[in-house]
Amino acid sequence: MLDFFVKKKIENFIGVPDSTLKYFIDQGLKKKKIIISTREEEAIGIAVGMSLSKSPSVVFMQNAGFANSLSTITSLVQLYQIPLIFMIGWRGYLNSDAPEHKKIGKIQPQLIKSLGLESKIVDDENWEECCKWALNKIKRNKPCAFIIRRIFLD
């Protein structure tokens, strides 16, 4: 996915590491395309600044961090229609995941839907279609989100 986005002129990949997204992050680090932040709100702030300078961005995080950043998303990104692509690791999707991830994992899709943030659940078969969909969204100044299940090998 990272290589696909780079070919399509997405220049910035900012976020907080998540083991669900380890292949994506590893690829970005190898290509020196990733900016690691300490908090999700910080990643969003950096990405907003880059997007305002017409440099498209992907913000990656785990779902607990997404929940922590709801105010930033609603009062900045959505309010001002900042065209960001959120890539959210869906921890708690699997029954075998750590107990602290199960609650947020259970409500993840409904949480995104309740914000009115359009999203797609990405898998090994639909990832390219999802990437094209997201690129279309940001061209129209619409933020959007990918939900990445732990079983997807990005």
Sequence and secondary structure as in RCSB ss.txt:
>XXXX:A:sequence
MLDFFVKKKIENFIGVPDSTLKYFIDQGLKKKKIIISTREEEAIGIAVGMSLSKSPSVVFMQNAGFANSLSTITS
LVQLYQIPLIFMIGWRGYLNSDAPEHKKIGKIQPQLIKSLGLESKIVDDENWEECCKWALNKIKRNKPCAFIIRR
IFLD
>XXXX:A:secstr
 HHHHHHTT  EEEE   GGGHHHHHHHHHTT EEE SSHHHHHHHHHHHHHTT  EEEEEEHHHHHHTHHHIII
IIITTT  EEEEEEETT STTS HHHHHHHHHHHHHHHHHT  EEEE TTTHHHHHHHHHHHHHTT  EEEEEET
T   
